[in-house]
Amino acid sequence: MDDSLYFTDQHLQVRDMVRDLARQVIRPTARRYDLESQFPWDNVKQMADLGLLGIPWPEQLGGAGMDYLSYIIVIHELAKVDASHAITVSAHTTLGTSPIVDFGTEEQKRRFVPLLATGKVLGGFGLTEPGAGSDAGGTKTVAVDRGDHYVLNGSKIFITHAGVGEIIVATARTDPAAKKTRGITSFIVTKDTCDLAEATRVGTGHDPTLPKCPGVLTGKKEDKLGWRASDTRELVFQDAIVPRENVLGQFNGGFRHMLHTLDGGRIGLAALALGIAEGALEECLAFTSTRKQFGKAVASFQGVHFALADMATEIEAAKHLVYHAAWLKQTGRPFKPEAAMAKLYASELCMRATIKAVQLHGGYGYTTEYPVERMMRDAKICEIGEGTSEIQRIVIARQLLGDLID
């Protein structure tokens, strides 16, 4: 892709900075964090110090004051080396912070966004429930009005940063009589990090002055196939007390907020999937150029040529889909179908690309000595998270057919 199509010199400077961090700091530690399923606190601290946790937010709110394309570049470059680090930034920024920026009151923005944008605390998004995954309107968590506060009961599952995070935007049903996509409200829920010792040690992830909501509990940590260095847990509300001033956006408008947030999140996840695919290709180029079979480099065989050419071609196509969708969002244009297309194509591409990468590495690709096996494991969730491939196809088809379908 011609860099001048979307990128300014500042974008390229951001790319170079993140690329250096990814190669020098994250790459040497990624395998260990993955094997131990350990949250990378030291690396998160470095990302926070570089401003990567607040890239698209205004400087007056503690952010880096850059644009949305810069943020997508960050996700793309991190994912080339390790998807867990990329999703940590993506979930924190798009899911944890953007709903407050987009729908919060001025007071809520001043109170919460600087903590998130500077990396003082980590953020998350509590949406998925045991019975409400793709059917997000099936939310069962209930919020009852008690005057100056709401009492929340229910649970959320598969929530990124449910443990390590301290500010979570969560949805709950506030009107049981309403149709299921209505009567849902968003709340800003606060809690202590589950890893207080590590957060205190590195100086990122905990703010003792932030008032916490009683009754918000961290559930079990998921033992996942991929994204193993990312924190994924259950979030439980047991008579959780959330102040009325923490209602986010329009009352009973939470479902609309959620759809808006997920539309943007799909671009970020598409960039992450693109990064995994491109990282896998880079690993294949390095391996097949040096590995010898039958007396010559593996890369010299025509069958390998075809596999590498296919990967490169599809990656180039995905770049245009991802950055076009990001450009549409940045310039205020409608981007819903383009985001779904980018997420669908890039996520399925990264699965194909990483499977090919393991194959091209032969037996070595099936060991943890080479990163392609981790990339293959990390790729699968890209077809599931923030709307499955099936949901993306529904979104795209509805945009095409309009009023012809319900």
Secondary structure, 3 states (H helix, E strand, C coil): CCHHHCCCHHHHHHHHHHHHHHHHHHHHHHHHHHHHCCCCHHHHHHHHHCCCCCCCCCHHHCCCCCCHHHHHHHHHHHHHHCHHHHHHHHHHHHHHHHHHHHHCCHHHHHHHHHHHHCCCCCEEEECCECCECCCHHHCCCEEEECCCEEEEEEEEEEEECCCCCCEEEEEEECCCCCCCCCCEEEEEEECCCCCHHHHHHHCCCCCCCCCCCCCEEEEEECCCCCCCCCCEEEEEEEEEEEEHHHEECCCCEHHHHHHHHHHHHHHHHHHHHHHHHHHHHHHHHHHHHHCEECCEEHHHCHHHHHHHHHHHHHHHHHHHHHHHHHHHHHCCCCCHHHHHHHHHHHHHHHHHHHHHHHHHHHHHHHCCCCCHHHHHHHHHHHHCCCCCHHHHHHHHHHHHHHHHCC
